[in-house]
């Protein structure tokens, strides 16, 4: 996301779409690493607008 931030700011209607899985919400003992990576995608998506970048990138 950080790599495309300048392009997003320059355009008027750009979006980032992150696709995850409900496994990140439920978790699974046998698929622990998979579930953790899906939760990380969710956290990255939610945290991006709140990060310490100089200007807000997302409305």
CORDA-V533368 format. One record per backbone hydrogen bond with DSSP energy under -1.0 kcal/mol. CO is the residue of the C=O (numbers start at 1). NH is the residue of the N-H. If there is no record, write none. Layout:
# CORDA-V533368
CO & NH
CO & NH
This chain:
# CORDA-V533368
4 & 8
5 & 9
6 & 10
7 & 11
21 & 24
22 & 25
22 & 26
23 & 27
31 & 35
32 & 36
33 & 37
34 & 38
35 & 39
36 & 40
37 & 41
38 & 42
39 & 43
40 & 44
41 & 45
42 & 46
43 & 47
44 & 48
48 & 51
